Amino acid sequence: MKLVIAEKPSVAQSLAKVIGANQKKDGYLEGNGYIVSWCVGHLIELANPEHYDEKYKKWRKEDLPIFPAPFSYQVTASTKKQYQVLKDLMKRPDIDGLIEATDAGREGELIFRLVYNQAGCKKPFERLWISSMEDKAIKEGFANLKPSADYDDLYEAALCRERADWLVGINATRFFSTVYGQTLNVGRVMTPTLAMIVEREAEIKGFKPENFYTVQMLVSGVAVTSKRFKHKQEADELVEKINAADKARITKVETATKQEKPPLLYDLTSLQRDANKYYGFTAQQTLDYTQSLYEKKLVTYPRTDSRYLTDDMDDSTARLCCLMKEKYGYTKMVPVHTKQVLNSSKVSDHHAIIPTENVSDADYSEIPSGEQKILGLVTARLLSSVGDPAEITEYALEVECAGEVFKAKSKCITNPGWHLLEDWILGKKKDDEEEDSSKKDDGGSHGILEILEADASLLSEGRELPARDPKVKEEKTTPKKRFTEDSLLSAMESAGAKDMSDEVERKGLGTPATRAGVIEKLVRIGFVERQGSKKTKYLVPTEKGTSLITVMPEQIQSASMTAEWEQKLLEVEKQDIASEDFMAEIKDMIVDLIETYEPVKGADKLFPPRQYKQYKKYPKKGASRWQR
């Protein structure tokens, strides 16, 4: 008898259905030589500091740093019942081996191994490693179980990540809280992310807009624009010169056709960015919707950082594209260049997110609206990524008048290529519409393309044409925009990249699987607020969040350092560095922080003393109760 342990009940049920474990029991399913049970997320967690020593119940600076040796674990209070079910199942004499079927990634590896070790289990186990919940993929996975030893290094990296987060979180939070007299939550990834948001807000508030002026005029109906002028007088003088000259000479007319390659397939971060851009979904909403679609067997594994498929997926990808085209009612011929998305060298744990063949039989009326939109994005991206390049024609016009050069640009999609299928599924987006700086807002002018199509000789180099309707336009410089979840995810993904070599495999803050949770925690604990319209919400630091970053030293808020740690966790996974060396670096940083940090002067204004009032004594206990 084999005991199969999944990460959650819904996944366990899907596995059990395929392998024939159909008898429902209390906390598990049984049948066909299998028992299938489940965790409920993290059943086991690191013990609190007071577990190691009673003195840690009180937060005191002199008790820091706290470096457990060894680390201890405890059963999560809310999941004790299911843990006991798993422990009892592991001890059953008829169970001769286990199958680890938690999510195929670093976090899933940690969830299973901690339960296995906490229960004191010594029975052999194998690893189910799949990227899809389709019946076919599950059957293939069970037919090709992996040796558990293949994932020992992944587990080691997961332990390092968990323990590093604990060490930084516990020590830094207690240290800064005791220094400044109130609870200040600090996190290895959370604090550098907050620092980026605070820095952007400071740039915006410190920005001083400056006026600038341009002169715009019409040449053969085309609006052309001068360079910027700092002073209005210069622009006014140019208008006078144009009126006196009356003529403008065409000095350059250029036409260039460029190809726009199809986009790459989605990894989780790029899917979260597009879902935020087009639908206003938070990163967590997108992850939740995609996870639900995965469990419904409609998309592949969501927590991936790859944007390619493996080389052996050529035929299946071509077949999938045909099924998706038919599902969405597209009747024209579809080019399928699968080689564009195949690259095994760029796939580590899981390939890119794609729909499954089950989508062709799915009843969309039974799929919630949010999940439908995510499924549409994933399907559109699959069909677009194997399509033909789009062709974009760009036009550039330069004229000279009164000693100044005036310019206009225009571009249009002359061959939509891969855009056709994306537009069919998602609808045409504003980003795809023609851009033409040669058309004035008042509609009283023509575009370059319009003139060239009517009579190309009108815009030929060397030709002199009347300069009409010169006007001064007054504008202001604008600051950078606040972060949306789209732009913040992009910043998190690329954080520290400029300080790393091109050979570094994983850059950025956090991983695709953890970034959504980091953003949600910043909002939940009051460091960041979402502000704006229903679709476009900006992430704005609160006074509390800004104050925290104000007193944080560089080693805690540095995106580059945290990104470097993330890369080293990957190196632990690959056995390039020892886990002991990684943990030693974390401990050294914490010791240095505690020994060298100098409190920020004037911090009492950032963190005013908390006010307390005393309740009356309770008759039964005779104790004073305090509230903040």
N, C-alpha and C positions, 0 to 999 in steps of 0.2 A: 504494500500500500504506500502511495506517495502523497505527501502533504504539500499542496500548492498554496502559497501565501501571496495574495495580491495586495495592492496598496489601498483599495477601497472596495466597498461592497458591490458597486455597479460593475466594476471591472471583473471581480470574482465571478459574478453571475454570468458575464459574457464568456469567460474562460470555461466555466463549468458546463455551460450549454454545449460548447464545441467538443469537450472531452468526455461528455456523458455522465457528469456528476449531478444528477437531477433530483436526488432525495434531500429535501430541506431538513436541516437539523438546527439546534440552537447555536447560532454563530458560525455555521459552516454548511457546506453542501457535500454530499457523498454519492459515490457511484462509479462503476467501471474501473475499480482499482485506484480511485483518487479521492482524496478529501480536499476540498477547496475552501479556504478561509481567507480572512482579510485583516489588514490593519485599518485604522481610521486615522490616516495621516501619521503623525509622529506619536507613537505609543510610549516611547522612551525619550527622556530629556536629561540634559546635564543637571546635576544636583545644584541647589542653591548654595551660596557661600557658607551659610550657617550650618550646613550639613558637615562641613569640615571642621568648624570650630564655632562654639556658641558666641564667641566675642564678635563674630561678623554680623550678628543680628543688628548691632548698632553700626552706623556708618562713621568711621573715624579715619582721618587722613593718616594717622600714625600706623594703622593696621595694613596699609597698602605697601607694595602690591600683593594681590592674592593670586598665588600660582599653585593650584592643586597638584599634588603628586602622590598617587596617580589621580586622574579625573574619576569621579563617581557619577553613576547614572541612577535615575529613579523613574518609576512608572508614572506617567502623566495621570493626574487625579481623575480626569473626566473619562479616561479610557481603560481603567483598571479591569472592568468586566471583560472586554474583548482581549486584553492582554492575557488574562487568566485562561480564556478559551484557547488561545494559541499555545500557551505554555502546557496546558493539559494535553492538547493534541500532539505536541512534540514528544511528550513522554509516553504516549500510547505504544505498547509493545508491537502492535501490528504496523506501525509506521517505520519503514526501514530507510527512508530517505525523504528529502525535501526538494521542492522546486521553488526557487526564488522568482516570483512573478510581479514584483513591485515595478514601478515605472523604470524604464531602461535609461538611467542617468545617474548622476552623482547623488542626488537627493534620495532617489528610490533605493539605491544601494545602501545608503546610510540607514534608512528606515528599517529595512529587513535585517541588516546585520546587528543593529542594536537590540532588536527583539530577540534574535537568535542567541546573542551573547548573554543578554539579561536572563533569559530562561535557562541558561547553562546547557544548551543543547550541543551535543557532539556528533550528531548524526550527519552523514554526508549530504551535501545539497548541490544542485545544478542550477544554472541561470537560464531563464527564459528571456531572450532579448529580441524584441520585435518593435517595428516602427508603425504598425497598423493593427487595428482591432478587427479587421476583416476575418471571417471564418478561415479563409485560405491561409492568411498570414499566421493565425494562431496554430493551425494544424502543422504548418511548416516549422514554426518555432518549437513546438513540442517534439517534432521529429528530429530537430537539430539543436538540442539543449547544449549549452556551453559549460565547460568546467568552471566551477566557482573560483578557482585560483586565477583565472583570466581577469578577474575583476577585483583582486586584492588591492591593486594600486589605486583603482578608482575609489575604493572604500577608504584607503589611507588619505587620499586627497579630501574626501568628504569629511573625515574626522578633523583634519587640519583646519578646514574652513569653519566647521562648527566651533572648534575650540578656540581658534583665533578670534572669531566673533564674540565668543563668551569672554575671553580675556580682555579684549579692547572694551567691550560694552560694560562689563562689571567694573573694571579698574578705572576707566576714564570717567564713567558716569559717577561713581562714588567720589573720585578725586575732585572733579569740578563742582560737584554738588556740595562737598564739604568746604571747598575754597570759597564758594560764593553764597553759601547759606540757603540754597534751595535746589530742588531736583532738576538736574540738567541731563537729559538723555543724550548719550553719545553712541555712535555706531560706526563700525569700520567702513561701511559703504554709505550709510545714511548721511553721516555728517559731511563728507565731501560733496555729496549730491546737493544737500542743503546749501553748502558754500557756493556752488555754481549759481543757484537761484538767487541767493543774497547778493552775490557779486553783480549779476545782471541787473537786479533792481537798483543797486547803487549806481551803476553806469547810467541807467535811465534817469534817476533822480538828479544825478550830477550833470546831466547833459544840458548844454546851453544852445538852443537852436539859433542858427545864424541865417539871416536873409541872404538870398542870392537872386540874381536876375539873369534872364536870358532874353534874346530877341528872336521872335518867330515871324516868318513871312511866307508868302505863297509864291512858288515858282512853277508856272504851268499847272497850277492847281494843287501842287504838292507842298505840304507844310514842311519847311526846313528850319532848323534851330541852331542858334549860335552857341559858342562856349558860354560858361558861366561868368558872370561879372559880380564882383563883391559889392560894388557901389551902383546905385540906380542911375547916377549921373552918366556913367560910362555907357550904360545901355541906352539911355535917352539920346546921347550924342550919336550912337550908332544908328538909331532910327532916323535921325536927321540926315546922316550921310547916305543911308539907303534911299531916302526920298529924293535926295539930290542926284544920286547916281542913276536911279530908275531901272538899271539893268543888272542882271546877275549872269555870270558865266558858269556853265557846267564844267567842273574839273574832273569828276570821276563818276562813272556809273558801273557798278559791279554786280554781277549775278553769280551766286555760288550755290551748288546743290550738295547737301550733306546728308549722310545716312544716320538715322537714329536707331541704334541697336535695340532689339527687344529687351525688356527688363529681365532681371534675374528672378528666379522663383523666390517665394517668401521663406525667410526664417521667422522666428517669433517676433523679433524686434521690428523688422521691416513691416510685418503684418500689423503690429500694434500701432506703428506710425501712420500707416495708411488708413486704418480704421478710425484713428483719432482725427486725421485730416478730413476724411470724407463724411464720417458719421458722428464725430464728437465722442466716440467711445473712449473711456479711460483705458489705460494699459491693462488694468485688472479685469475690466469687463471683457476686453478682447481675449485675454487668457482664459477666462471662465467660459465664454462662448465656444472658443476653439476646443477646450478640454471636453466640453459637453458633446461637441460634434465628433470628437475622437472616440468617446465612449459609446456614441451611437453608430460607430463604424463608418462615418461619412468623410472624415479627413484623417490623415496620418498624424503621427506623434507631434504635438505642438511645441514642446520645449527644446527646440533645435536651434543651433547656431550656424547651420549649413544652408546654402542657397542652391545646392546642386543635388542631382540624383546619381546613383552608382552606375557604372558602365553596363552592368548586366540588366538594367531596367529599360533597355532600348525598345524592345517589342511591346512590353506591358505599357510603356508610356504612350506609344503610338496608338495602341488600342484604347487606352483611357481617354486620349484626346478626342477620338472619334465618338466615344460614348457621351462625353461632356458636350460636344457640339450638338449632337442630336437632342440631348436633354434640354438644352436651352433654345432649341428650335432654329438653329442657324442652318440655312439651306445652301449657302454658297460653298465652293471648294475651300478647304482649309489646308494651308501649308503646314506640314509637321516636320520641322527640322530638329529631331530629338537630340542630335549631337550637341546642340547649343546648351543643353541643360545637364549633360552627362559628364561627370568628372569625379571619379572615385577618390582621387587624391585630396579633394576638398570636402569629403564627407568623413566625419569622425564617428560619433556615436549614432547619429540619425541623419537621414537625408532631409531635404527641404519639405515644407508642408505642401501637400497636394491632396486633391479630393480622392476618394476611393471609388471603385467601380459600383459600390452600393448606391451612390448618388443617382445613378441612372434609373433605379427603381424606387427612389424615395418619394414619399408624398409630402410635397412642400407645405401643404396646409397643416401638417402636424409638426412642423418645425417652427419654433418661436422666431419672431421677427428679427431680433438681434443676431441669432444664429444664421438665419437666411442671408443676412447681409455679409457676414463673415464667409459663409460658403460661396457667395457670389464673388467676393474678392479673390478667394483662393482659386476658384475655377477660372475666372477671367485671367488671373496671372499665369496659370498653367498654359492656357491656350495662347496667350500673348507671347510667352517666353519661347515657344517653339515656332513662332510666326516669322514672316519676312520683315526685314528692316523697313522702317518708314523713311520716306524721302522728304526733306525739308529744303525749300529754296529760299535763300536769303538775298535780299536786295539792299544795296547801299548806294546812296546818292550824296555827292558833295558839290556845293556851288560856292562861288566866290563873289562877294559883293562888298564894296566899300572897304576893301583890304581885310575883310574877315571871312572865315570859312564857316559855312552852314551845312549841317548834315541831316540826313533822314535815313531811317532804316525800316525795313519791312521784311516779314517772313511769313510763309504759308506752307502748309503740308500739301505737297503735290502728289504724294502717294502715301495713303494712310498706313499701309502695311499692317503691322500687328495691332494698330489702334482699332481697326475695324471690329475685331472680336471683343476687345475690351469695352468699346463703346456699345456694342450690342448687348452685353450682359449688364454693364454698370450704368449705361447712359453716358452721353458726351459730357466731359468735364470742362470747366472753364480753362484749365491749363492747356487744353489741346486746341483752343481757338486761335485763329490767326492773330499775330501781333503786328501792329503797323504804327510806328511812331510818326509816320508822314500824314496821318489823318488827324485833323484837329477835332477837339471835343465838340465844337459847334456844328460839325457836319458840313461845313462850307468848303471842304477841300476833297481831293481825291488821293488814293494811295498810289505808291510807285507802280505796283503791279497793274492797277487799273489803267494808268497812263500808258505803260509799256504795251499792254494788250491792245489798247486802242490805236496807238501810233508810236512805235518804238523810236522813231526819228525825233520825236519831240524832246526826248531826254538823251541826246547824244553829246558826247564829250566835245567841248569847245563851243557849243552853241550858246548864244546869248538870248536870254528871255527876260521879259518884264518882271521886276521885283514888286510884288503887290502886298498891300495890307501889312506893313511891318508893325509889330506890337511888342511892348515890353511885358514879360511874364514875371511876376514876383512869386518866389517860392521860399520854403524854409527847409533847412536840413532836419532830418528826423533821427531820433535815437534808435537803437536796436529794439526789437519787440521783446516783450516778456516771453518766457518759455511757455509753450503749450506742451502737452505730453508728447506730441510728435517731435518737437524740436529738443525737448529734454532727453528723450530716449536716444536721439541722435548724438547729443552731447555726451551722454553717459557711455554710449557705445564707442565713441572716439576719444574719450578722456585719456590723456597721457600718451596718445599715439605719437605726437611730435617728439616726445622724449625717448621713444623706443625705436629700435631698428626695424627695417621692413620685414626681417625674418621672423619677428615675434608673431606667434600664431594668434594669441588672444589678447586683445587690448580692451581697455575700458573699465568702467565701474560696474561691478556685479556681472551677472550672466543673463542671457535671455530669460531664464527661469525665475530670476530673483528681482529683476528691475521693477516689475509692476508692484511687488510687495513693498519695496523700498519707498516708492512714491506714495502708496496708500498709507504707510506708517507715518510719513512726514505730515500728511493731512490729518490722520487720526489723532496724533499727539499734539496737534496745534502749532506746528512749526511752519506750515504752508496752508494757504487757502486757495480754493478754485474760484476764480472770478470771471465773469463774462457771460456771453449768450449761451443758449442751450447747446449749440454746436461747437462754438469756439470758446473754450474756457482756458484762461491763463493761470499759471501757477505763481502765486504771489506770496513772498515770505511774510509771516506775521512779525509783530514786534518781538515776540518771544524767540522766534527763529533767528531774527537778525541779531538779537542780543547774544544768543549762543555763539554764533559765528564770530562775533566781535571779540570774544575772549578765547577762541580756540587757537592753539598754536599751529604752525604750518604742518607738522607731521600728522596731525589729526584731520585737518581739512584738505590736505593735498590730494587732488584727484590723481596726480601722477604716481604718488607712492601707493595708493590703493590699487590702481591699475597694475602696477608692478607686482603687487602681492597676488592679484588674480592670475597673472601670467605664471608666477611661481607655483601656484596651486596646480596649474596644468602641467608644470614640469615635475611636480611630485607624482602626479598621475602617470606620467611617462617614465618615472624612475630617473629623471635627469638630475634631480636633487633629492636629498634625504628629507623626510618629514621632520626629523629632529632639527635639522638646520633651519627649516622654515619657521618652526615654532620658536627657536632660539632668537631669530630676528625680531619676531613679534614681542617677545619678552624684553629684549634689549631696548626696543623702542618705548615700551611702557615704563621701564625703570628710568630711562633718560627723561621721559616726560615728568615723572613724579619728582625727580631730583633737581631738575633745572628750571621748571616752569615758574615764572614770576607773575603774580596776579596783575591784571590790567588795572591801572589807576583810574579812579572814577567809576568803577564797576557798580558801586552802590546805587548809581543813577540808573544803570541798566537793570539791576536786580534789587529793587527796593525791598526792605524787610517785610516779611509776611505778617499780617495782623491776625491775632488769635483772640477769641473770646472764650471765657470759661462758663460752662454750664453749671447749674446747681448740682450739688452732690446727690447721687442716687441713693435712696434710703437703703436698698438691699445690699449694695456693694460698697457704699461709702466712698466711692472713688470719683475723682474729678474727670469730666469728659471735655476734651478740647476739640474745637473745630476750626478749620482754616477759614 
